[in-house]
C-alpha cells in the first residue's frame, strides 16, 4: 500500500470496501454506546445508580434519616407544591445533595407514577442516604405526622 497515492487507494474497490466496513463498524459502536448510555439513565430513575450518576447526599444513620423527614412532615402544610419546594430548597439548593437537573429528572418520573410525589421524593432522598431501609424510613417519617394528626382528630 505504501508508495501509492490517495486517489489510487480510493479507486481500488477492495480497499474502499474495507474502509467502508471499518466506518460502518465505528458508527455501530457509537450507536451501541449511545443506547447503553440511555439505558443506564433510564435505570437510574428507578434507583439504580452508575458512576456518572453521583450525588453528594451524606450517609446518615437511620435515626437521623427518620428525623429529617419527620421534621419535613411536621412542616408539610400547604399541599404537595409547598412540600416539594421545601425539600428542593433545603436538600437540593442549600445542602446540594443532588443537582437541580437531576432533581427535575427524578421529579418528572414521580409525576408519572401513581401516588403522592412529595412522599416519593422523601423515599428517594432516603435511599440516597441509607439505602432501601433509608427510603422506607424517609417515607415513614414524612407521612407519620399527618397520620398521627388524623388519628388524634378522629378519636
Sine and cosine of phi, psi and omega as CSV:
sin_phi,cos_phi,sin_psi,cos_psi,sin_omega,cos_omega
0.00,0.00,-0.53,0.85,-0.01,-1.00
-0.92,0.39,0.53,-0.85,-0.01,-1.00
1.00,-0.01,-0.12,0.99,0.01,-1.00
-0.99,-0.15,0.50,-0.86,0.02,-1.00
-0.98,0.21,0.25,-0.97,0.02,-1.00
-0.88,0.47,-0.64,0.77,0.02,-1.00
-0.89,0.46,-0.64,0.77,0.03,-1.00
-0.90,0.45,-0.64,0.76,-0.01,-1.00
-0.92,0.39,-0.68,0.73,-0.04,-1.00
-0.95,0.32,-0.43,0.90,0.02,-1.00
-0.99,0.12,-0.18,0.98,0.03,-1.00
-0.99,0.17,0.90,-0.44,-0.08,-1.00
-0.88,0.47,-0.55,0.83,-0.01,-1.00
-0.92,0.40,-0.72,0.70,-0.01,-1.00
-0.93,0.37,-0.66,0.75,0.00,-1.00
-0.88,0.48,-0.67,0.74,0.01,-1.00
-0.89,0.45,-0.68,0.74,0.00,-1.00
-0.91,0.42,-0.63,0.78,0.03,-1.00
-0.90,0.43,-0.68,0.73,0.01,-1.00
-0.90,0.45,-0.65,0.76,0.02,-1.00
-0.89,0.45,-0.69,0.72,0.02,-1.00
-0.89,0.47,-0.69,0.72,0.00,-1.00
-0.90,0.44,-0.68,0.73,0.05,-1.00
-0.87,0.50,-0.67,0.74,0.02,-1.00
-0.89,0.46,-0.66,0.75,0.03,-1.00
-0.90,0.43,-0.66,0.75,0.03,-1.00
-0.91,0.42,-0.65,0.76,0.04,-1.00
-0.90,0.43,-0.66,0.75,0.05,-1.00
-0.87,0.49,-0.67,0.75,0.02,-1.00
-0.90,0.43,-0.66,0.75,0.03,-1.00
-0.90,0.44,-0.65,0.76,0.01,-1.00
-0.92,0.39,-0.62,0.78,0.03,-1.00
-0.90,0.43,-0.66,0.75,0.04,-1.00
-0.90,0.44,-0.67,0.74,0.01,-1.00
-0.90,0.44,-0.66,0.75,0.03,-1.00
-0.90,0.43,-0.64,0.77,0.03,-1.00
-0.90,0.44,-0.68,0.74,0.03,-1.00
-0.91,0.42,-0.62,0.78,0.01,-1.00
-0.91,0.41,-0.64,0.76,0.03,-1.00
-0.89,0.45,-0.67,0.74,0.00,-1.00
-0.92,0.40,-0.61,0.79,0.02,-1.00
-0.94,0.35,-0.57,0.82,0.05,-1.00
-0.94,0.34,-0.51,0.86,0.00,-1.00
-0.89,0.45,-0.49,0.87,0.03,-1.00
-0.90,0.44,-0.45,0.89,-0.06,-1.00
-0.99,-0.14,0.34,0.94,0.10,-1.00
0.98,-0.20,-0.18,0.98,0.06,-1.00
-0.99,0.14,0.74,-0.67,0.02,-1.00
-0.90,-0.43,0.47,-0.89,0.00,-1.00
-0.81,-0.59,0.27,-0.96,-0.08,-1.00
-0.79,0.61,-0.60,0.80,-0.03,-1.00
-0.97,0.23,-0.20,0.98,0.01,-1.00
-0.98,-0.18,0.93,0.38,-0.02,-1.00
-1.00,0.01,0.29,-0.96,0.04,-1.00
-0.62,-0.79,0.24,-0.97,-0.01,-1.00
-0.94,-0.35,0.24,0.97,-0.01,-1.00
-0.91,0.41,0.74,-0.67,0.00,-1.00
-0.96,0.26,0.47,-0.88,0.13,-0.99
-0.99,0.17,0.92,-0.40,-0.09,-1.00
-0.93,-0.36,0.35,-0.94,0.11,-0.99
-0.94,0.35,0.37,-0.93,-0.01,-1.00
-0.89,0.46,-0.61,0.80,0.03,-1.00
-0.90,0.43,-0.65,0.76,0.02,-1.00
-0.92,0.40,-0.66,0.75,0.05,-1.00
-0.87,0.49,-0.75,0.66,0.02,-1.00
-0.85,0.52,-0.69,0.72,-0.03,-1.00
-0.90,0.44,-0.67,0.74,0.00,-1.00
-0.87,0.49,-0.74,0.67,-0.08,-1.00
-0.99,0.16,-0.40,0.92,0.17,-0.99
-0.90,0.45,-0.67,0.74,0.03,-1.00
-0.91,0.42,-0.64,0.76,0.11,-0.99
-0.86,0.50,-0.68,0.73,0.01,-1.00
-0.90,0.44,-0.58,0.82,0.04,-1.00
-0.92,0.39,-0.51,0.86,-0.02,-1.00
-0.98,-0.18,0.22,0.97,-0.15,-0.99
-1.00,-0.01,0.76,0.65,0.08,-1.00
-0.98,-0.20,0.60,-0.80,-0.01,-1.00
0.88,-0.47,0.09,1.00,0.06,-1.00
1.00,0.03,0.08,-1.00,-0.11,-0.99
-0.91,0.42,-0.52,0.86,-0.01,-1.00
-0.90,0.45,-0.70,0.72,0.02,-1.00
-0.92,0.39,-0.65,0.76,-0.02,-1.00
-0.90,0.44,-0.73,0.69,-0.02,-1.00
-0.92,0.40,-0.66,0.75,0.02,-1.00
-0.91,0.42,-0.60,0.80,0.03,-1.00
-0.89,0.45,-0.70,0.71,0.03,-1.00
-0.90,0.43,-0.68,0.74,-0.01,-1.00
-0.89,0.46,-0.71,0.70,-0.01,-1.00
-0.86,0.51,-0.75,0.67,-0.10,-1.00
-0.98,0.21,-0.72,0.70,-0.13,-0.99
-1.00,0.01,-0.50,0.87,-0.05,-1.00
-0.99,-0.12,-0.79,0.61,-0.10,-0.99
-0.99,0.17,-0.67,0.75,-0.03,-1.00
-1.00,0.09,-0.82,0.58,-0.08,-1.00
-1.00,0.01,-0.23,0.97,0.08,-1.00
0.82,0.57,0.74,0.68,0.07,-1.00
-0.91,0.41,-0.63,0.78,0.07,-1.00
-0.65,-0.76,0.21,-0.98,0.03,-1.00
-0.98,0.19,0.32,-0.95,0.05,-1.00
-0.89,0.45,-0.59,0.80,0.02,-1.00
-0.90,0.44,-0.69,0.72,0.01,-1.00
-0.92,0.40,-0.64,0.77,0.05,-1.00
-0.85,0.52,-0.71,0.71,0.00,-1.00
-0.88,0.47,-0.64,0.77,0.04,-1.00
-0.90,0.44,-0.73,0.68,-0.02,-1.00
-0.90,0.43,-0.70,0.72,-0.02,-1.00
-0.90,0.44,-0.61,0.79,0.03,-1.00
-0.88,0.47,-0.64,0.76,0.03,-1.00
-0.92,0.40,-0.68,0.74,-0.02,-1.00
-0.93,0.37,-0.40,0.92,0.08,-1.00
-0.94,0.34,-0.49,0.87,0.01,-1.00
-0.98,0.19,-0.57,0.82,-0.02,-1.00
-0.95,0.30,0.52,-0.85,0.05,-1.00
-0.95,0.31,0.52,-0.85,0.04,-1.00
0.91,-0.40,0.16,-0.99,-0.03,-1.00
-0.96,0.26,0.84,-0.55,-0.07,-1.00
-0.90,0.44,-0.60,0.80,-0.04,-1.00
-0.90,0.44,-0.66,0.75,0.03,-1.00
-0.93,0.38,-0.63,0.78,0.04,-1.00
-0.90,0.44,-0.61,0.79,0.05,-1.00
-0.92,0.39,-0.60,0.80,0.07,-1.00
-0.88,0.48,-0.66,0.75,0.06,-1.00
-0.91,0.42,-0.65,0.76,-0.01,-1.00
-0.89,0.45,-0.74,0.67,0.02,-1.00
-0.92,0.40,-0.54,0.84,0.06,-1.00
-0.90,0.43,-0.62,0.78,0.00,-1.00
-0.93,0.37,-0.51,0.86,0.05,-1.00
-0.92,0.40,-0.55,0.83,-0.08,-1.00
-1.00,-0.02,-0.45,0.89,-0.10,-0.99
-0.51,-0.86,0.38,0.93,0.03,-1.00
0.96,0.28,-0.37,-0.93,-0.08,-1.00
-0.90,0.44,-0.66,0.75,0.02,-1.00
-0.93,0.37,-0.53,0.85,0.11,-0.99
-0.90,0.44,-0.60,0.80,0.07,-1.00
-0.90,0.44,-0.69,0.72,0.03,-1.00
-0.87,0.49,-0.72,0.69,-0.03,-1.00
-0.93,0.36,-0.58,0.81,0.05,-1.00
-0.89,0.46,-0.72,0.69,0.04,-1.00
-0.91,0.41,-0.69,0.73,0.01,-1.00
-0.89,0.45,-0.71,0.70,0.02,-1.00
-0.88,0.47,-0.59,0.81,-0.04,-1.00
-0.95,0.32,-0.63,0.78,-0.05,-1.00
-1.00,0.01,-0.26,0.96,-0.09,-1.00
-0.88,0.47,-0.70,0.71,0.00,-1.00
-0.86,0.51,-0.71,0.71,0.03,-1.00
-0.90,0.43,-0.63,0.78,0.02,-1.00
-0.91,0.42,-0.69,0.72,0.01,-1.00
-0.90,0.43,-0.65,0.76,0.04,-1.00
-0.90,0.44,-0.66,0.75,0.04,-1.00
-0.90,0.45,-0.68,0.73,0.03,-1.00
-0.90,0.43,-0.65,0.76,0.00,-1.00
-0.91,0.42,-0.72,0.69,-0.03,-1.00
-0.95,0.33,-0.43,0.90,0.00,-1.00
-1.00,0.09,-0.11,0.99,-0.05,-1.00
-0.91,0.41,0.00,0.00,0.00,0.00
